[in-house]
Amino acid sequence: MIIVSLCMFEIQALFDNNVVRVLKIEQMDPHEKIQINIDIDFPATPYDVISLDIQDEMGTHMVNVKDSIKKLLKQVKGVIIGDISVNRVPGNFHIESHAYMQLLAMLGQQINLTHTIHNLSFGNKRVLRSVQKKIKDKTGEFKYLIGHKEISEELGTSTNYQLNLVPTLYRDNFGFKHSVVYQYTYTVGSENIGNKVVYFKYFINGITVDYMQTADTFLQFIIRICTIIGGVFTMFHILSVMLNKSINVLYKERIGKKD
């Protein structure tokens, strides 16, 4: 029972090690892509007049992105959900109705981009979930804006999110490295530009956070298990010898026999 208990502690320690954070400067590759996961609800805007555009410092300008973004019908209002892939350089994606200006003019309507963010995260979703499980105290830094709401009733006012993305790596206790995901911080403000737009402007930090799980090697684990087993048996052997000698001494005293 003692051996089993001690071995269980060692097994738990093998898979439950501390995570060390290392900061390092890494050159960005502009040809790499960043996956942006989006789930934003626009409760005061008809879903069919919302468009999402992408711009970046490499000259990319994509209007009314539809391939990966779904505009869902939710009580006749707008929901944008899905993911987009952008270059790993500073840029922005923004949500507006520019592509539908003629339709709105014909209808004599103005849009209201009041919104609630249900998800805004950067990186592969599966890897994000895995890393968040490993770094539980940092989970919020990957999804700071969950539940954030902005009311946008004033005409011509844009909402501006400034996002500072921090590339993040995680290496498990076997040395395997996950894909890069991004923690981020943000600020939000508004500006009157004569047009209703929600801007998400992102910048990429030059410092990468590398989380490494500290763990002993499997050989060290086996050595400790063998040490436990050998130590327990040695202890029982010593106790057994001492007990036998004590019994012999007591027995000889009882029968009056002396060495």
Salt bridges, closest charged atoms under 4 A:
GLU10 OE1 - ARG224 NE 2.55
GLU26 OE2 - ARG88 NH2 3.75
GLU32 OE1 - ARG88 NH1 3.13
ASP41 OD2 - LYS74 NZ 3.47
ASP53 OD2 - HIS94 NE2 3.50
GLU96 OE2 - HIS94 NE2 3.67
GLU141 OE2 - LYS138 NZ 3.81
GLU150 OE2 - HIS148 NE2 2.88
ASP210 OD2 - LYS24 NZ 3.27
ASP210 OD2 - ARG171 NE 2.99
ASP216 OD2 - ARG224 NH1 2.66
ASP259 OD1 - LYS252 NZ 3.09
